[in-house]
């Protein structure tokens, strides 16, 4: 299993950083990936599915856990990885917000997958994460955040957890009010 951890300090409120992390438009601008199905613009939310196209690879992710302004989890439901989950953590600090990302994944078994991981998959994931977080930081610390968040609907403030396994075809929402 591969693991990637990252921390970014942002001089902006935790609510703004959380919402910018949900922005499909910001992700597209930061990584060059295209959203081709599911939520293709605006903000993702609990239970949202999105299909990304990047460098010839397609993957579908699901927001499987949701605690507004503190945490959300994306899992891959289709794609090149055998398993993949990305935990996004947000903590208010005295001088802004700490964003902590934890990605865990497994690759298909085989020699080719091990070589691919060793030489480019991990590096590509780290690069995409750094690009995305650098853009979140830059946008959140400037007035540019209005471009991504103004006019967006209010986010769902209920706690959410998918009640079926994360790699199941259809996840059913379970809200804890």
BAFI-130332 format. One line per field, with one value per residue: residue number from 1; residue in one letter; x, y, z of N, C-alpha, C, O, CB in turn. Coordinates in Angstrom, 3 decimals, padded with zeros to 6 digits. Glycine has a CB too. Layout:
! residues N
nr c(NUM ...)
rest c(A ...)
nxx c(X ...)
nyy c(Y ...)
nzz c(Z ...)
caxx c(X ...)
cayy c(Y ...)
cazz c(Z ...)
cxx c(X ...)
cyy c(Y ...)
czz c(Z ...)
oxx c(X ...)
oyy c(Y ...)
ozz c(Z ...)
cbxx c(X ...)
cbyy c(Y ...)
cbzz c(Z ...)
END
This chain:
! residues 177
nr c(1 2 3 4 5 6 7 8 9 10 11 12 13 14 15 16 17 18 19 20 21 22 23 24 25 26 27 28 29 30 31 32 33 34 35 36 37 38 39 40 41 42 43 44 45 46 47 48 49 50 51 52 53 54 55 56 57 58 59 60 61 62 63 64 65 66 67 68 69 70 71 72 73 74 75 76 77 78 79 80 81 82 83 84 85 86 87 88 89 90 91 92 93 94 95 96 97 98 99 100 101 102 103 104 105 106 107 108 109 110 111 112 113 114 115 116 117 118 119 120 121 122 123 124 125 126 127 128 129 130 131 132 133 134 135 136 137 138 139 140 141 142 143 144 145 146 147 148 149 150 151 152 153 154 155 156 157 158 159 160 161 162 163 164 165 166 167 168 169 170 171 172 173 174 175 176 177)
rest c(X X X X X X X X X X X X X X X X X X X X X X X X X X X X X X X X X X X X X X X X X X X X X X X X X X X X X X X X X X X X X X X X X X X X X X X X X X X X X X X X X X X X X X X X X X X X X X X X X X X X X X X X X X X X X X X X X X X X X X X X X X X X X X X X X X X X X X X X X X X X X X X X X X X X X X X X X X X X X X X X X X X X X X X X X X X X X X X X X)
nxx c(000.847 000.533 001.352 000.723 001.425 000.614 001.012 -000.357 -000.134 -002.362 -003.157 -005.954 -009.500 -010.858 -013.297 -013.350 -011.105 -011.891 -014.173 -012.974 -011.460 -013.392 -014.021 -014.600 -013.899 -011.590 -009.871 -009.652 -008.361 -005.950 -004.757 -005.112 -006.703 -009.750 -013.168 -015.486 -017.888 -020.683 -020.441 -019.445 -018.732 -018.546 -019.185 -018.346 -020.135 -021.552 -021.776 -021.379 -020.454 -017.796 -016.246 -013.029 -010.765 -007.531 -004.384 -004.858 -005.960 -008.825 -010.841 -013.164 -014.564 -015.934 -017.506 -017.303 -017.385 -018.121 -017.639 -018.472 -016.281 -014.233 -013.438 -013.324 -013.781 -012.602 -013.125 -011.930 -014.010 -013.844 -011.216 -007.634 -006.313 -006.272 -007.320 -008.154 -008.033 -008.624 -008.105 -009.140 -008.217 -008.983 -007.953 -008.552 -006.259 -004.360 -003.411 -004.633 -005.338 -004.743 -004.205 -004.406 -003.515 -004.114 -003.331 -004.092 -003.387 -003.674 -002.141 -002.877 -001.949 001.280 004.260 004.557 002.891 004.229 006.650 005.669 004.632 006.959 008.468 006.848 004.079 003.717 005.232 003.766 001.268 002.042 002.967 000.561 -000.982 000.546 000.395 -002.370 -002.812 -001.137 -002.458 -004.922 -004.010 -002.949 -005.231 -007.046 -005.762 -005.959 -008.061 -009.131 -010.601 -013.288 -014.029 -014.334 -016.136 -018.269 -021.738 -022.177 -024.139 -025.231 -023.284 -023.899 -024.403 -024.657 -023.459 -022.045 -021.904 -021.083 -022.987 -022.528 -019.858 -016.897 -016.144 -018.303 -020.903 -023.160 -023.494 -025.295 -026.663 -026.093 -027.123 -026.083 -027.657)
nyy c(-001.180 002.187 005.361 008.791 011.845 015.183 018.608 021.823 025.208 027.845 031.221 031.988 031.789 028.721 027.814 028.931 027.690 024.989 025.021 025.851 023.601 021.906 022.715 022.024 023.472 024.883 022.721 021.709 023.883 023.898 021.388 020.605 018.512 017.116 017.350 015.042 013.721 013.313 015.537 018.352 020.962 023.774 023.106 020.086 017.740 015.933 012.528 013.064 012.265 012.113 012.096 011.990 012.989 012.576 012.836 010.655 008.758 007.629 008.208 007.554 009.207 009.287 011.166 010.040 010.419 013.033 015.830 018.876 021.607 020.440 017.908 015.714 012.810 011.292 008.590 006.297 004.884 003.766 003.124 003.250 002.406 -000.175 000.194 003.355 006.124 009.419 011.473 014.520 016.919 019.609 022.243 024.862 027.424 029.709 031.663 031.165 028.423 024.936 022.601 019.235 016.480 013.089 010.338 007.104 004.138 001.258 -000.648 -002.453 -005.913 -007.104 -006.999 -004.865 -002.876 -002.348 -001.316 000.949 002.414 002.884 004.502 006.565 006.958 007.608 009.999 011.580 011.766 013.145 015.529 016.518 016.894 018.833 020.939 021.463 022.166 024.379 026.132 026.359 027.645 030.058 031.199 031.324 033.123 035.492 037.856 036.366 034.133 034.695 034.301 031.545 030.839 032.671 032.925 030.218 027.459 027.102 025.002 021.583 021.054 018.847 015.841 013.145 009.791 007.224 004.260 001.856 -000.290 001.514 000.954 -000.021 -000.271 001.486 003.867 004.446 007.256 008.174 010.139 011.824 013.560)
nzz c(000.000 -000.835 000.595 001.018 002.464 003.311 004.254 004.464 005.199 005.519 005.248 005.904 006.598 007.978 006.903 004.324 003.157 003.280 001.578 -000.852 -001.349 -002.177 -004.679 -007.966 -010.206 -009.381 -008.927 -011.543 -012.783 -011.364 -011.838 -014.475 -015.169 -016.493 -015.695 -016.485 -016.094 -013.823 -011.114 -012.643 -012.444 -010.168 -006.693 -004.972 -002.903 -000.072 -000.923 -003.605 -006.932 -009.253 -012.402 -013.560 -016.119 -017.115 -018.571 -020.307 -018.622 -016.875 -014.048 -011.405 -008.670 -005.325 -002.822 000.226 002.957 005.294 007.133 007.742 007.289 008.708 007.748 004.895 002.825 -000.101 -002.256 -004.690 -007.079 -009.488 -011.730 -012.247 -009.936 -007.447 -004.868 -003.414 -001.378 -000.266 002.284 003.525 005.739 007.949 010.007 012.199 012.911 014.972 013.256 010.813 008.689 008.876 006.433 005.949 004.102 003.446 001.638 000.693 -001.049 -003.173 -005.707 -008.748 -008.709 -009.672 -011.684 -013.508 -012.424 -010.007 -010.968 -012.321 -010.165 -008.684 -010.410 -011.542 -010.702 -007.916 -007.820 -009.595 -008.282 -005.941 -007.106 -008.308 -005.984 -004.627 -006.504 -006.504 -003.778 -003.535 -005.198 -003.871 -001.544 -002.617 -003.832 -001.660 000.030 -001.270 -003.022 -004.983 -004.308 -004.381 -007.005 -007.229 -005.209 -004.817 -005.364 -005.203 -004.001 -000.560 001.525 002.483 005.809 007.362 008.955 007.178 006.040 003.871 003.639 002.481 001.372 000.332 -002.309 -003.535 -005.997 -005.798 -003.394 -000.471 001.163 004.574 007.042 009.941 012.173)
caxx c(000.000 001.244 000.814 001.252 000.913 001.006 000.426 -000.277 -000.634 -003.012 -003.560 -007.347 -010.401 -011.029 -014.471 -012.956 -010.197 -012.706 -014.981 -012.110 -011.065 -014.535 -014.265 -014.202 -013.264 -010.239 -009.101 -009.355 -007.365 -004.670 -004.154 -005.291 -007.607 -011.085 -014.311 -016.261 -019.199 -021.020 -020.322 -018.400 -018.394 -019.049 -018.668 -018.810 -020.732 -021.677 -022.334 -021.096 -019.580 -017.180 -015.331 -011.915 -009.949 -006.230 -003.274 -005.311 -006.535 -010.112 -011.145 -014.388 -014.463 -017.141 -017.316 -017.915 -017.521 -018.281 -017.849 -018.189 -015.213 -013.220 -012.955 -014.095 -013.027 -012.919 -012.638 -012.084 -014.947 -013.410 -009.966 -006.450 -005.910 -007.105 -008.030 -007.627 -008.829 -007.956 -008.698 -008.851 -008.429 -008.859 -007.905 -008.306 -005.072 -004.405 -003.107 -005.173 -005.841 -003.843 -004.809 -003.608 -004.007 -003.590 -003.772 -003.683 -003.816 -003.008 -002.109 -003.096 -000.775 002.081 005.555 004.384 002.334 005.290 007.568 004.979 004.584 008.306 009.056 006.093 002.760 003.850 005.691 002.652 000.293 002.617 002.972 -000.820 -001.390 001.244 -000.175 -003.710 -002.724 -000.541 -003.495 -005.863 -003.354 -002.873 -006.593 -007.640 -005.080 -006.190 -009.486 -009.528 -011.529 -014.644 -014.246 -014.713 -017.146 -019.448 -022.828 -022.328 -025.151 -024.748 -022.898 -024.656 -023.675 -024.890 -022.411 -022.441 -021.026 -021.675 -023.243 -022.058 -018.406 -016.547 -015.941 -019.558 -021.422 -024.013 -023.444 -026.499 -026.273 -026.568 -026.830 -026.172 -028.008)
cayy c(000.000 003.451 006.441 010.135 012.814 016.546 019.636 023.165 026.264 028.873 032.401 032.248 031.045 027.299 027.632 029.259 026.641 023.790 025.187 025.852 022.207 021.251 023.331 021.291 024.443 025.128 021.496 021.665 024.920 023.565 020.130 020.367 017.391 017.502 016.665 014.656 013.182 013.594 016.969 018.825 022.347 024.170 022.429 018.741 017.647 014.555 011.599 013.473 011.463 012.893 011.337 012.825 012.532 013.226 012.100 009.401 007.884 008.055 007.669 008.081 009.282 009.479 011.761 008.987 010.882 014.483 016.597 020.217 022.490 019.673 016.691 014.921 011.703 010.869 007.257 005.937 003.794 003.185 003.713 002.415 001.894 -001.220 000.980 004.720 007.050 010.691 012.144 015.950 017.394 021.067 022.654 026.296 027.774 031.122 032.543 030.657 027.055 023.844 021.582 018.009 015.476 011.729 009.488 005.702 003.451 000.022 -000.808 -003.837 -006.745 -007.367 -006.355 -003.594 -001.898 -001.964 -000.427 002.218 003.138 003.303 005.503 007.767 007.169 008.355 011.358 012.305 012.071 014.198 016.770 017.004 017.360 020.101 021.960 021.776 022.867 025.694 026.994 026.656 028.644 031.318 031.730 031.615 034.265 036.676 038.087 035.467 033.116 035.069 033.713 030.136 030.584 033.534 032.370 028.782 027.185 026.801 023.599 020.743 021.064 017.603 014.822 012.132 008.620 006.222 003.072 000.676 -000.200 002.625 000.562 -000.570 000.443 002.587 004.137 005.093 008.212 008.073 011.403 011.850 014.936)
cazz c(000.000 -000.862 001.424 000.773 003.438 002.984 005.104 003.897 006.082 004.709 006.014 005.543 007.480 007.687 006.051 002.952 002.681 003.078 000.380 -002.029 -001.588 -002.813 -005.978 -009.171 -011.106 -008.885 -009.182 -012.979 -013.076 -010.732 -012.289 -015.902 -015.383 -016.916 -015.087 -017.673 -015.720 -012.428 -010.830 -013.557 -012.108 -008.859 -005.503 -004.649 -001.577 000.404 -001.899 -004.979 -007.793 -010.327 -013.247 -014.009 -017.251 -017.078 -019.187 -020.889 -017.600 -016.347 -012.722 -010.801 -007.214 -004.545 -001.498 001.049 004.340 005.242 008.367 007.227 007.746 009.433 007.094 003.949 002.217 -001.460 -002.599 -006.092 -007.328 -010.758 -012.172 -012.374 -008.630 -006.852 -003.859 -003.300 -000.575 000.004 003.437 003.586 007.115 008.089 011.414 012.386 013.687 015.381 012.139 009.553 008.596 008.480 005.578 005.961 003.167 003.586 000.538 000.779 -002.262 -003.598 -007.156 -009.173 -008.492 -010.855 -011.856 -014.210 -011.477 -009.069 -011.697 -012.564 -008.896 -008.302 -011.288 -011.880 -010.106 -006.666 -008.142 -010.218 -007.233 -005.091 -007.894 -008.416 -004.658 -004.378 -007.390 -006.016 -002.501 -003.786 -005.763 -002.786 -000.701 -003.351 -004.023 -000.350 000.638 -002.093 -003.297 -006.075 -003.815 -004.792 -008.340 -007.085 -004.184 -004.906 -006.156 -004.965 -002.965 000.792 001.622 003.418 007.075 008.095 008.898 006.197 005.866 002.986 004.449 001.777 001.218 -000.552 -003.698 -004.027 -007.153 -005.360 -001.958 000.035 002.194 005.953 007.709 011.398 012.541)
cxx c(000.890 000.554 001.507 000.604 001.455 000.333 000.670 -000.861 -001.142 -003.464 -004.955 -008.240 -010.613 -012.217 -014.134 -012.062 -010.958 -013.490 -014.141 -011.635 -012.170 -014.754 -013.701 -013.441 -011.829 -009.345 -008.703 -008.253 -005.992 -003.982 -004.230 -006.179 -008.979 -012.125 -015.270 -017.627 -019.427 -021.013 -019.159 -018.020 -018.985 -018.407 -019.211 -019.390 -020.863 -022.377 -022.063 -020.171 -019.036 -016.233 -014.304 -011.221 -008.642 -005.152 -003.695 -005.936 -007.846 -010.313 -012.428 -014.219 -015.819 -016.758 -018.058 -018.049 -017.426 -018.551 -017.472 -017.173 -014.120 -012.594 -013.898 -013.176 -013.550 -012.336 -012.833 -013.046 -014.653 -012.119 -008.823 -006.021 -006.837 -007.946 -007.367 -008.573 -007.975 -008.737 -008.201 -009.202 -008.164 -008.900 -007.669 -007.087 -005.194 -004.221 -003.609 -005.680 -004.717 -004.662 -003.868 -004.275 -003.328 -004.193 -003.222 -004.224 -003.079 -003.132 -002.471 -001.805 -000.003 003.328 005.413 003.853 003.400 006.288 006.940 004.935 005.952 008.801 008.170 004.765 002.850 004.264 004.564 001.605 000.784 002.597 001.565 -001.310 -000.739 000.677 -001.534 -003.644 -002.095 -001.588 -004.543 -005.288 -003.360 -004.247 -007.197 -007.050 -005.236 -007.693 -010.005 -010.518 -012.969 -015.008 -014.785 -015.891 -018.384 -020.497 -023.021 -023.400 -024.482 -024.392 -023.747 -023.839 -023.898 -023.689 -022.917 -021.418 -021.744 -021.839 -022.921 -020.559 -018.032 -016.385 -017.174 -020.071 -022.255 -023.911 -024.709 -026.121 -026.855 -026.144 -026.981 -026.438 -027.779)
cyy c(001.241 004.478 007.739 011.046 014.186 017.497 020.998 024.145 027.413 030.002 032.829 031.418 029.606 027.056 027.889 028.159 025.344 023.897 025.225 024.437 021.412 021.710 022.491 022.227 024.752 023.912 021.405 022.668 024.550 022.375 019.890 019.171 017.930 016.684 016.336 014.051 013.420 015.098 017.490 020.287 022.674 023.370 021.016 018.764 016.194 013.678 011.954 012.485 012.376 011.978 012.303 012.168 013.307 012.332 010.715 008.431 008.487 007.425 008.320 008.083 009.608 010.149 010.844 009.364 012.405 015.025 018.038 021.019 021.766 018.589 016.268 013.889 011.444 009.472 007.045 004.771 003.131 003.880 002.721 001.785 000.768 -000.613 002.352 005.512 008.259 011.370 013.582 016.427 018.902 021.418 024.151 026.494 029.248 032.069 032.002 029.232 026.094 022.857 020.380 016.995 014.152 010.889 008.090 004.991 002.132 -000.061 -002.241 -004.634 -006.911 -006.514 -004.974 -002.516 -001.440 -001.026 000.942 003.052 003.709 004.482 006.699 007.963 007.990 009.808 012.188 012.682 013.203 015.537 017.355 017.575 018.702 021.231 022.419 022.587 024.244 026.650 027.332 027.755 030.016 031.978 032.147 032.863 035.548 036.889 037.168 034.398 033.416 034.423 032.283 029.914 031.468 032.891 030.864 028.562 026.900 025.321 022.884 020.623 019.802 016.669 013.693 011.008 007.660 004.934 001.776 000.793 000.836 002.229 -000.117 000.304 001.650 002.732 004.861 006.028 007.877 009.361 011.235 013.284 015.204)
czz c(000.000 000.007 001.060 001.801 003.087 003.966 004.461 004.910 005.219 005.621 005.562 006.466 007.017 006.755 004.586 002.370 002.387 001.771 -000.890 -002.366 -002.269 -004.249 -007.134 -010.103 -010.681 -009.151 -010.655 -013.331 -012.530 -011.382 -013.788 -016.198 -015.786 -016.165 -016.223 -017.348 -014.232 -012.213 -011.683 -013.343 -010.746 -007.739 -005.387 -003.239 -001.175 -000.628 -003.347 -005.674 -008.889 -011.087 -013.814 -015.186 -017.194 -017.646 -019.674 -019.908 -017.106 -014.981 -012.221 -009.290 -006.605 -003.235 -000.522 002.520 004.328 006.635 008.044 008.040 008.537 008.561 005.970 003.315 000.814 -001.651 -004.090 -006.193 -008.666 -011.154 -012.122 -011.060 -008.185 -005.732 -003.794 -002.416 -000.218 001.121 003.482 005.000 007.170 009.565 011.491 013.282 014.054 014.204 010.802 009.679 008.242 007.662 005.578 005.043 003.456 002.473 000.779 -000.449 -002.414 -005.108 -007.510 -008.973 -009.797 -010.929 -012.494 -013.269 -010.490 -009.736 -011.917 -011.284 -008.567 -009.133 -011.614 -011.166 -008.828 -006.933 -008.740 -009.173 -006.331 -005.824 -008.006 -007.085 -004.338 -005.235 -006.872 -004.724 -002.642 -004.352 -004.704 -001.901 -001.370 -003.478 -002.685 000.282 -000.165 -002.243 -004.401 -005.618 -004.204 -006.133 -008.237 -006.139 -004.266 -005.812 -005.988 -003.904 -001.618 000.870 002.671 004.699 007.904 007.940 008.020 006.189 004.936 003.780 003.728 001.632 000.165 -002.016 -004.269 -005.165 -006.746 -003.847 -001.559 001.162 003.558 006.645 009.199 011.800 013.995)
oxx c(001.869 -000.670 002.715 -000.612 002.589 -000.769 001.765 -001.961 -000.453 -004.086 -005.130 -007.775 -010.556 -012.148 -014.579 -012.245 -010.706 -013.474 -014.558 -011.430 -011.913 -015.588 -012.493 -012.453 -010.946 -008.192 -007.564 -007.329 -004.976 -002.754 -003.492 -006.392 -009.327 -011.982 -015.811 -018.447 -018.491 -021.524 -018.011 -017.097 -019.827 -017.236 -020.384 -019.158 -020.344 -023.436 -022.477 -019.237 -019.718 -015.507 -014.646 -011.101 -008.637 -005.024 -002.982 -006.404 -007.960 -009.997 -012.742 -013.788 -016.717 -015.785 -019.287 -018.763 -016.753 -019.575 -016.294 -017.213 -013.173 -011.385 -015.113 -011.958 -014.755 -011.201 -013.787 -012.911 -015.163 -011.955 -009.024 -005.412 -008.027 -009.147 -006.178 -009.776 -006.788 -009.879 -006.996 -010.360 -007.245 -009.774 -006.704 -006.921 -006.039 -004.811 -003.058 -006.359 -003.854 -005.678 -002.688 -005.458 -002.119 -005.412 -002.031 -005.368 -002.002 -004.108 -002.382 -000.707 -000.577 003.424 006.071 004.310 003.467 006.723 007.590 005.173 006.078 009.480 008.696 004.348 002.125 003.711 004.424 001.106 000.022 002.250 001.385 -001.972 -001.402 000.499 -001.812 -004.346 -002.483 -001.600 -005.007 -005.997 -003.736 -004.390 -007.798 -007.747 -004.700 -008.492 -011.194 -011.210 -013.782 -016.159 -015.598 -016.581 -019.455 -020.180 -023.940 -023.556 -023.317 -025.117 -024.243 -022.707 -023.388 -022.991 -024.087 -020.217 -022.899 -020.934 -023.033 -020.026 -018.771 -016.480 -017.122 -019.710 -022.072 -024.218 -025.143 -025.340 -027.967 -024.955 -027.909 -025.539 -028.025)
oyy c(001.323 004.475 007.778 011.024 014.335 017.234 021.284 023.933 027.889 029.758 033.872 030.442 029.309 026.175 027.153 027.748 024.682 022.975 024.680 024.113 020.368 021.148 022.287 021.827 024.869 024.065 021.068 022.350 024.849 022.346 019.060 018.841 019.065 015.470 017.241 013.885 013.692 015.849 017.103 020.794 021.936 022.999 020.768 019.703 015.312 014.035 011.218 011.947 013.277 011.183 013.295 010.945 014.538 011.179 009.731 007.369 009.701 006.253 009.462 007.093 010.128 009.745 010.866 008.687 012.995 014.712 018.392 021.088 022.406 018.364 016.438 014.064 011.384 009.202 007.552 003.782 002.046 005.081 001.515 000.715 000.760 -000.871 002.496 005.565 008.146 011.789 013.834 016.346 019.405 020.951 024.661 025.803 029.957 033.150 032.350 028.879 026.398 022.339 020.498 016.691 014.097 010.746 007.917 005.204 001.929 000.402 -003.138 -004.086 -006.861 -005.452 -004.022 -001.374 -000.254 -000.048 001.970 004.259 004.881 005.366 007.764 009.114 008.973 010.734 013.369 013.807 014.111 016.563 018.558 018.613 019.608 022.349 023.616 023.589 025.177 027.835 028.471 028.696 031.014 033.180 033.217 033.589 036.587 036.167 037.191 033.810 032.502 034.048 031.861 028.901 031.053 032.381 030.295 029.386 026.509 024.479 023.496 020.141 019.693 016.701 013.318 011.244 007.313 004.547 000.700 001.895 001.022 003.091 -000.716 001.475 002.734 001.795 005.789 005.652 007.362 009.632 010.573 014.124 016.315)
ozz c(000.741 000.145 000.826 001.988 002.632 004.448 003.977 005.419 004.317 006.654 004.932 007.055 005.824 005.898 003.706 001.224 001.381 000.955 -001.912 -003.536 -002.868 -004.958 -007.248 -010.718 -011.531 -009.554 -010.978 -014.080 -013.158 -011.472 -014.319 -017.365 -015.458 -016.016 -016.859 -018.250 -013.481 -013.044 -011.463 -013.981 -010.233 -007.819 -005.665 -002.478 -001.858 -001.143 -004.243 -005.078 -009.377 -010.490 -014.456 -015.247 -017.220 -017.234 -019.478 -020.319 -016.939 -014.776 -012.554 -008.700 -007.268 -002.598 -000.451 003.261 003.483 007.243 008.067 009.268 008.995 008.612 006.070 003.269 000.573 -001.258 -004.680 -005.473 -008.945 -010.937 -011.975 -011.072 -008.503 -005.648 -004.079 -002.673 000.086 000.932 003.478 005.410 006.524 010.295 010.921 014.287 013.507 014.168 009.758 010.643 007.419 008.126 005.248 005.193 003.683 002.377 001.037 -000.848 -001.852 -005.698 -006.671 -009.061 -010.885 -010.314 -012.072 -013.309 -010.168 -009.128 -011.726 -011.319 -008.213 -008.611 -011.938 -011.035 -008.676 -006.340 -008.423 -009.181 -005.999 -005.237 -007.820 -007.056 -003.834 -004.754 -006.809 -004.589 -001.939 -004.021 -004.641 -001.544 -000.753 -003.254 -002.589 000.992 000.221 -001.646 -004.717 -006.450 -004.343 -006.359 -009.060 -006.252 -003.825 -006.887 -006.575 -003.003 -001.557 000.340 003.616 004.672 009.019 006.926 008.102 006.316 005.182 004.520 004.316 001.760 -000.802 -002.890 -005.343 -005.274 -007.299 -003.111 -002.242 002.036 003.669 006.810 009.666 011.769 014.464)
cbxx c(-000.962 001.364 000.991 000.968 001.306 000.632 001.021 -001.032 000.479 -004.217 -002.533 -007.621 -011.738 -011.215 -015.603 -012.225 -009.090 -013.669 -015.797 -010.905 -010.686 -015.783 -013.657 -015.442 -014.080 -010.269 -009.915 -010.630 -007.808 -004.880 -004.806 -003.958 -007.708 -011.248 -015.012 -015.471 -019.301 -020.029 -020.084 -018.850 -018.917 -020.552 -019.015 -017.649 -022.100 -022.441 -023.783 -020.477 -020.349 -016.424 -016.092 -010.912 -010.689 -005.879 -002.127 -004.184 -005.543 -011.268 -009.963 -015.638 -013.423 -017.875 -017.851 -017.107 -016.421 -019.420 -016.992 -019.453 -015.797 -013.830 -012.806 -014.753 -013.130 -012.354 -013.372 -010.721 -016.392 -014.509 -009.634 -005.322 -005.903 -006.231 -008.016 -007.468 -009.370 -007.874 -008.354 -009.657 -007.499 -009.991 -006.796 -009.552 -003.741 -003.336 -001.627 -004.123 -006.965 -003.181 -005.063 -003.456 -003.764 -003.917 -003.303 -004.197 -003.588 -003.629 -000.719 -003.561 -001.179 001.262 006.468 003.435 001.130 006.015 007.961 003.547 004.100 009.268 009.447 005.842 002.090 004.876 006.878 002.007 000.006 004.068 003.548 -001.752 -001.024 002.743 -000.309 -004.511 -001.931 000.658 -004.160 -006.166 -001.913 -002.275 -007.500 -007.451 -003.618 -005.507 -009.718 -008.298 -011.421 -014.771 -012.928 -013.534 -016.535 -019.061 -022.594 -020.978 -026.044 -025.819 -021.403 -024.967 -024.077 -026.182 -022.026 -022.580 -020.675 -020.794 -024.674 -022.748 -017.821 -015.284 -014.739 -020.609 -022.249 -025.487 -022.189 -027.536 -026.697 -025.990 -027.745 -024.866 -029.439)
cbyy c(000.000 003.962 006.131 010.631 012.420 016.902 019.583 023.251 026.755 028.287 033.568 031.907 031.753 026.514 028.558 030.621 026.380 023.580 026.444 026.773 021.534 021.505 024.726 020.687 025.737 025.458 020.248 021.958 026.262 023.280 018.998 020.171 016.504 017.324 017.550 013.672 011.659 012.893 017.250 018.635 023.341 024.010 023.221 017.694 018.341 014.515 011.504 014.866 010.229 014.150 010.587 013.073 012.743 013.626 011.966 008.742 007.677 007.676 007.915 007.241 010.334 008.131 013.276 007.724 010.247 014.876 016.023 020.984 023.585 019.044 015.554 015.821 010.413 011.880 006.152 005.585 004.307 003.334 004.916 003.220 003.022 -002.394 000.267 005.401 006.358 011.604 011.398 016.755 016.630 021.814 021.887 026.998 027.485 031.398 032.772 030.727 026.963 023.140 022.121 017.438 015.908 011.119 010.052 005.024 004.334 -001.253 -000.436 -003.898 -008.118 -007.152 -007.232 -003.766 -002.498 -003.211 -001.046 001.967 002.220 002.142 004.860 007.769 005.832 007.672 011.310 011.455 010.820 013.837 016.513 015.869 016.320 019.943 021.418 020.488 022.045 025.575 026.316 025.382 028.216 031.083 030.676 030.437 033.955 036.535 039.550 034.799 032.999 036.603 033.718 029.346 030.748 034.940 032.673 028.140 025.985 027.171 023.472 019.321 022.267 016.910 014.300 012.752 007.925 005.991 003.054 000.518 -001.566 003.254 -000.359 -000.670 -000.488 002.356 004.971 004.053 009.595 006.787 012.524 011.295 015.226)
cbzz c(001.224 -002.282 002.935 -000.710 004.896 001.516 006.546 002.525 007.071 003.912 005.834 004.031 007.568 008.986 006.500 002.911 003.720 004.269 000.485 -001.804 -000.275 -002.009 -006.007 -009.895 -011.148 -007.375 -008.774 -013.807 -012.492 -009.267 -011.594 -016.554 -014.108 -018.433 -013.963 -018.489 -016.059 -011.455 -009.272 -014.978 -013.196 -008.806 -004.249 -004.767 -001.540 001.731 -001.701 -005.001 -008.408 -009.766 -014.390 -012.863 -018.641 -015.664 -018.196 -021.549 -016.417 -017.309 -011.723 -011.221 -006.794 -004.296 -001.428 000.938 005.278 004.281 009.586 007.157 008.589 010.675 008.118 002.866 003.082 -002.530 -001.775 -006.736 -007.295 -011.879 -011.334 -012.931 -007.586 -006.314 -002.448 -004.709 000.709 -001.290 004.759 002.483 008.127 007.312 012.187 012.998 012.885 016.424 012.066 008.472 007.556 009.736 004.110 007.412 001.701 005.000 -000.848 002.103 -003.494 -002.902 -007.727 -010.664 -007.924 -012.076 -012.703 -015.402 -010.716 -008.532 -013.048 -013.093 -007.761 -008.441 -012.536 -013.301 -009.817 -005.745 -009.116 -011.334 -006.395 -004.673 -009.300 -008.877 -003.582 -004.651 -008.829 -005.792 -001.513 -004.757 -006.978 -001.946 -000.389 -004.736 -004.709 000.585 000.804 -003.487 -003.690 -006.670 -002.308 -004.889 -009.150 -006.596 -002.854 -005.435 -007.589 -004.527 -003.380 001.873 001.964 002.803 007.881 007.598 010.330 004.781 007.252 001.705 004.882 000.394 000.844 -000.078 -003.816 -002.889 -008.011 -005.791 -001.578 000.513 001.794 006.693 007.200 012.078 012.202)
END
